[in-house]
Amino acid sequence: MKKLLVLGAGTAGTMVVNKLRPRLDESEWQITVVDQDTTHNYQPGFLFIPFGIYKEQDVMRPRKDFLARGIEFIVSEIDLIEPENNRVVLADGKKLEYDYLVIATGTHPTIEETPGLDGPAMGDSVHTYYTRQGSVALAERLKRWDGGRLVINIMELPFKCPVAPLEFTFLADWWFQEQGMRDRVEIVFATPLDAVFTKPIAAKHLGDILEQKKIEVETDFYVERVDADRNTMVSYDEREIPYDLLVTVPVNMGAAVIGRSGLGDELNHVPVDKHTFVHAEHGNIFALGDAADLPTSKAGSVAHFAVDVFAENFPRYVEGLEMHEAFDGHSNCFIESGHGKGLLIDFNYDTEPLPGKYPLPGVGPFSLLEETVANHWGKMMFKWVYWNLLLRGKDIPLPAEMMMYGKVAG
């Protein structure tokens, strides 16, 4: 019996076991997935909790509800990966052997990586919505906040869902207007990038929206420390940004076990071939989702398209056959912009977001790089798609490869 072991039952890990179970003969393949807890979080929903759009229970489900029959689920922390022995050691000392290993342990906010961030101010004048608990705490804080200088900042790249800080900024502008207090709130968006997004065309569109909403932008701001006593962020070049309320995207790091096992980079993300997800040094180890060090967004759509490619390739790979599919870095993201509207971007390793229609040329129903009501509803409906189709490994009629159909090249 061959053994496929998957570490992490988040978006990528759940999708890959559900996609592979019908492709791998149960009499020949044992599939096991390991995660440290039993709750699956719909992470895109964290963005909406601070503004009362979702409640905490809306983004939580039991992990086991989404695992197909014939998949073994083990709840445990992971102590060590031993690639030289083809085994994983769990926290209780139990050893799991594998023939093939998929690492899908994600990336996680790590507040202790920034001096001054991990202190008593966290949860008071400093918040993050990049955890479920943090988003709930921020919702409570906003209910009691009288206004002042709100700073939304990104500590370091890469981080998961690169458009989420912009979405939070747009929603904050909308929410404060709804509360009748926008005139009492100064909003600042601070980023280490030289623009508001990594891709120039999208950055221009998104930057224009920020300007229209009278949101101040601070670029090239690399935070060296947070001086919580003075409510100030200090950059490496000694620039300062004061705040009354700081909403931060902390440094994102891969799972600590990746570092302990010598399988990752300095941020514990796993270096793999960007087209096939094979580890740089171990041919029977793969990394998918946010755990992988890929030159594209750490986002759910990347995990979706990557898993689609991997699920087609893996049965061939284990038979010693050439892989037919090659992942192109495809990512698409709805961007909630407030007031019942949103944008959509679609891009890959080589092509940046372009205007046009998606997924059908000239028809849409979604518009690329344009604020529309349809895009807002696409964002809101995605939660149902996520729980009922995506996680369960059901086919969604969107190609893993990015298509130029419907796009208008610059």
C-alpha positions in Angstrom: 0.0 0.0 0.0 1.4 3.4 -1.0 1.1 6.2 1.4 0.2 9.8 0.5 0.6 12.1 3.6 -0.8 15.7 3.5 0.2 18.2 6.2 -2.5 20.8 6.7 -6.3 20.6 6.2 -6.8 24.2 5.2 -7.9 25.2 1.7 -5.1 23.6 -0.3 -4.8 20.5 1.9 -8.5 19.8 1.9 -8.9 20.3 -1.8 -6.0 18.1 -2.8 -7.1 15.1 -0.8 -10.6 15.4 -2.1 -9.4 15.8 -5.7 -6.9 12.8 -5.4 -9.1 10.4 -3.5 -11.2 9.4 -6.6 -8.0 9.4 -8.8 -6.0 7.0 -6.6 -7.2 3.4 -6.1 -8.3 2.8 -2.5 -6.9 -0.7 -2.6 -3.5 0.7 -3.5 -3.3 4.1 -1.8 -3.7 5.3 1.7 -4.4 9.0 2.0 -3.8 10.7 5.4 -4.2 14.4 6.3 -2.9 15.9 9.5 -3.9 19.2 11.1 -3.4 20.6 14.6 -7.1 21.5 15.1 -10.6 20.5 14.1 -12.0 23.8 12.8 -11.8 25.0 9.2 -11.9 28.8 8.9 -13.2 30.6 5.9 -10.3 33.2 5.9 -11.7 35.6 3.4 -14.6 36.2 5.8 -12.2 37.6 8.5 -12.3 40.9 6.5 -16.0 41.3 7.0 -16.3 40.6 10.7 -15.0 44.0 11.9 -17.7 45.7 10.0 -20.5 43.5 11.2 -21.1 41.9 7.7 -20.3 38.4 9.0 -20.3 37.0 12.5 -17.7 34.7 13.8 -19.9 31.6 13.4 -20.3 32.4 9.7 -16.6 31.6 9.0 -16.3 28.3 11.0 -17.0 24.7 10.1 -15.7 21.3 11.3 -12.8 20.1 9.1 -14.1 16.6 9.0 -17.3 17.7 7.3 -15.3 18.5 4.1 -13.1 15.4 3.9 -14.2 12.7 1.4 -14.8 9.1 2.4 -11.6 7.1 2.6 -9.4 9.8 3.9 -7.8 9.4 7.4 -7.8 12.6 9.4 -5.4 12.9 12.3 -5.6 15.9 14.7 -2.1 16.6 16.1 0.7 19.2 16.0 3.6 18.2 13.9 7.0 18.1 15.5 9.4 17.3 12.7 9.5 16.2 9.0 12.4 13.8 8.3 12.8 13.7 4.5 15.8 11.4 4.7 13.6 8.8 6.4 10.3 9.6 4.5 8.5 10.1 7.7 6.8 12.8 9.9 7.0 12.9 13.7 3.9 14.1 15.5 3.9 16.0 18.8 3.2 12.9 20.8 6.2 11.1 19.2 4.1 9.0 16.8 5.8 8.5 13.4 3.9 8.6 10.1 5.7 7.1 7.1 5.0 8.3 3.6 5.9 7.5 0.0 4.8 11.0 -1.1 4.4 14.1 1.1 2.3 17.3 0.4 3.0 20.2 2.6 0.0 22.5 2.9 0.7 24.1 6.3 -0.1 27.6 5.1 1.4 30.9 6.2 0.5 32.7 9.4 0.7 36.2 11.0 3.6 36.4 13.4 3.4 39.5 15.5 6.6 38.8 17.5 8.7 39.3 14.4 8.1 43.1 14.7 9.6 44.8 17.8 7.0 46.5 19.9 4.0 44.8 18.1 3.7 41.9 20.5 2.8 43.9 23.7 -0.1 45.2 25.8 -1.2 47.5 23.0 -2.2 44.6 20.8 -6.0 44.4 21.2 -6.2 48.0 22.4 -4.6 50.6 20.0 -3.2 47.9 17.7 -5.3 45.2 16.0 -5.1 42.7 13.2 -8.0 41.0 11.3 -5.7 38.3 9.9 -6.9 35.8 12.6 -10.4 34.9 13.4 -9.9 36.0 17.0 -8.3 39.3 15.9 -11.1 40.2 13.6 -13.7 39.6 16.4 -11.6 41.8 18.8 -11.4 44.5 16.1 -15.1 44.5 15.6 -15.6 45.2 19.3 -13.0 48.0 19.2 -14.6 49.7 16.3 -17.9 49.8 18.1 -16.3 51.9 20.8 -13.9 54.0 18.7 -14.7 57.7 18.6 -12.5 58.5 15.6 -9.0 59.8 15.0 -6.1 58.6 12.8 -6.6 55.1 11.5 -3.5 53.5 9.9 -3.7 50.3 7.9 -0.2 48.9 7.3 1.6 45.9 5.8 4.7 44.8 7.6 6.5 42.7 5.0 6.0 40.7 1.8 4.8 38.1 1.1 1.6 37.8 3.0 -1.7 36.0 2.2 -4.4 37.7 0.2 -2.4 40.7 -1.0 -5.6 42.7 -1.8 -7.1 42.3 1.7 -5.5 45.4 3.2 -6.9 47.5 0.4 -10.3 45.9 0.9 -10.2 46.7 4.6 -9.2 50.3 3.8 -12.1 50.7 1.3 -14.6 49.1 3.7 -13.4 51.3 6.6 -14.1 54.4 4.4 -17.6 53.0 3.7 -18.3 51.9 7.3 -17.4 55.2 8.9 -19.6 57.0 6.4 -22.4 54.6 7.4 -21.8 55.5 11.1 -21.9 59.2 10.3 -18.3 59.7 11.5 -16.1 59.7 8.3 -15.3 63.4 8.9 -13.8 62.4 12.3 -11.5 59.7 10.8 -8.2 60.2 8.9 -7.3 57.0 7.0 -3.7 56.2 6.1 -2.6 53.2 4.0 1.1 52.4 4.6 2.9 49.8 2.5 6.5 48.6 2.0 5.8 48.6 -1.8 6.5 51.6 -4.0 2.8 51.5 -5.0 -0.4 50.2 -3.5 -0.2 46.9 -5.3 2.5 44.7 -6.9 1.2 45.0 -10.5 1.4 48.5 -12.1 -1.9 48.5 -14.1 -3.9 47.3 -11.1 -1.9 49.6 -8.8 -2.9 52.6 -10.9 -6.6 51.7 -10.7 -6.6 51.0 -7.0 -4.5 54.1 -6.2 -7.0 56.2 -8.0 -9.8 54.8 -5.9 -7.8 55.5 -2.7 -7.3 59.1 -3.9 -11.0 59.5 -4.7 -11.8 58.3 -1.2 -9.3 60.8 0.3 -7.2 58.1 1.8 -3.5 59.1 2.4 -0.9 56.6 1.0 2.6 56.1 2.5 4.8 54.0 0.2 8.2 52.4 0.7 7.5 52.2 4.4 9.4 49.3 6.0 8.5 49.1 9.6 11.6 48.6 11.9 9.6 48.9 15.2 6.3 49.9 16.7 6.6 52.4 19.5 3.4 51.6 21.3 4.0 54.1 24.1 3.9 56.9 21.5 1.4 55.3 19.1 3.9 55.5 16.3 5.4 53.2 13.7 9.0 53.8 12.9 10.6 52.8 9.6 14.2 51.6 8.9 14.9 55.1 7.5 13.5 56.6 10.7 10.4 58.0 9.2 7.4 57.9 11.6 3.7 57.4 11.1 1.6 58.2 14.2 -1.7 56.5 14.7 -4.7 56.5 17.1 -5.7 53.0 15.9 -3.3 50.7 14.0 -4.7 47.9 11.9 -1.7 45.8 10.8 -0.9 42.9 8.5 1.9 41.3 10.6 4.9 39.5 9.1 3.5 36.2 7.6 5.6 33.1 8.2 5.2 29.5 7.3 4.8 26.8 9.9 7.6 26.5 12.4 8.0 22.8 11.6 9.2 23.8 8.1 12.1 25.7 9.7 12.9 23.0 12.2 13.0 20.4 9.4 15.3 22.4 7.1 12.8 22.5 4.3 12.0 26.2 4.0 13.5 29.6 3.3 14.0 32.3 6.0 10.3 32.8 6.3 9.6 29.0 6.5 8.0 28.9 3.1 8.8 25.9 1.0 10.9 26.3 -2.2 9.3 24.3 -5.0 9.2 24.3 -8.8 6.7 27.1 -9.7 5.1 24.9 -12.4 5.0 21.5 -10.8 5.3 22.1 -7.0 8.1 19.6 -6.6 10.5 20.4 -3.7 13.8 21.8 -4.8 15.7 18.9 -3.1 13.3 16.1 -2.5 11.4 14.6 -5.5 8.7 13.0 -3.4 7.8 16.2 -1.5 5.5 18.9 -2.8 4.1 22.1 -1.4 0.8 23.7 -2.2 -1.1 26.8 -1.2 0.3 29.5 1.0 3.1 27.1 2.3 4.8 27.2 -1.1 7.3 29.8 -2.1 5.8 30.7 -5.4 6.3 34.0 -7.2 2.5 34.8 -7.2 -0.1 35.7 -4.7 -0.7 33.7 -1.5 -4.4 33.5 -2.1 -7.2 30.9 -2.2 -7.6 31.2 -6.0 -3.9 30.3 -6.4 -4.5 27.2 -4.2 -7.6 26.3 -6.3 -5.9 26.5 -9.7 -2.7 25.0 -8.4 -4.5 22.0 -6.9 -6.4 21.5 -10.2 -3.1 21.2 -12.0 -1.5 19.1 -9.3 -4.4 16.6 -9.2 -4.0 16.0 -13.0 -0.2 15.6 -12.7 0.2 13.5 -9.6 -1.2 10.2 -10.9 1.1 10.4 -13.9 4.1 11.5 -11.8 3.9 8.4 -9.5 3.7 6.2 -12.6 7.0 7.7 -13.8 5.2 9.5 -16.7 5.8 13.1 -17.8 3.5 15.7 -16.3 1.1 17.1 -18.8 0.1 20.2 -17.0 2.2 23.2 -15.8 0.9 25.8 -13.4 1.1 29.3 -14.8 0.7 31.3 -11.6 -3.0 32.0 -12.3 -4.7 34.1 -9.6 -8.0 36.0 -9.6 -9.4 38.0 -6.7 -12.6 40.0 -6.1 -11.8 43.3 -4.3 -14.6 44.6 -2.2 -14.5 48.4 -2.6 -17.4 49.5 -0.4 -20.9 50.9 -1.1 -22.0 47.6 -2.6 -19.4 47.5 -5.3 -16.2 45.6 -6.1 -13.5 45.0 -8.6 -12.0 41.8 -10.1 -8.5 41.1 -11.1 -7.2 38.1 -13.1 -3.5 37.5 -13.7 -0.6 35.0 -13.7 3.2 34.8 -13.6 3.6 36.6 -16.9 0.5 38.7 -17.4 -0.6 41.4 -15.0 -4.3 42.3 -14.4 -5.9 43.8 -17.5 -9.4 45.4 -18.1 -12.1 43.4 -19.8 -14.8 40.9 -19.0 -14.7 37.6 -17.1 -15.2 34.7 -17.6 -17.0 35.2 -20.9 -15.7 37.8 -23.4 -18.0 40.7 -23.8 -20.6 39.1 -21.5 -18.9 38.7 -18.1 -21.0 38.9 -15.9 -17.9 40.3 -14.1 -15.9 43.3 -15.1 -12.1 43.4 -14.7 -10.5 46.4 -13.0 -13.9 48.1 -12.8 -16.1 48.8 -9.8 -19.4 47.1 -10.3 -22.3 45.8 -8.3 -21.9 42.4 -10.0 -18.4 42.1 -8.7 -19.6 42.8 -5.2 -22.1 40.0 -5.4 -19.4 37.7 -6.9 -17.4 38.3 -3.7 -20.4 37.7 -1.4 -21.5 34.6 -3.2 -18.0 33.0 -3.1 -18.6 31.9 0.5 -21.3 29.5 -0.7 -19.0 28.3 -3.5 -16.2 27.8 -1.1 -18.1 25.6 1.4 -20.1 23.7 -1.1 -18.0 23.2 -4.2 -14.3 24.3 -3.8 -13.4 22.5 -0.6 -15.2 19.4 -1.6 -13.1 19.1 -4.7 -16.0 19.5 -7.1 -15.3 20.7 -10.6 -15.9 24.4 -11.1 -16.1 25.5 -14.8 -13.1 27.8 -14.7 -9.8 26.7 -16.3 -6.7 26.5 -14.2 -4.8 28.3 -16.9 -5.3 32.0 -17.3 -7.1 32.9 -20.5 -6.7 36.1 -22.5 -10.3 35.9 -23.8 -12.2 39.0 -22.9 -9.1 41.0 -21.8 -8.1 44.3 -23.3 -4.3 44.5 -23.6 -2.7 47.8 -23.0 
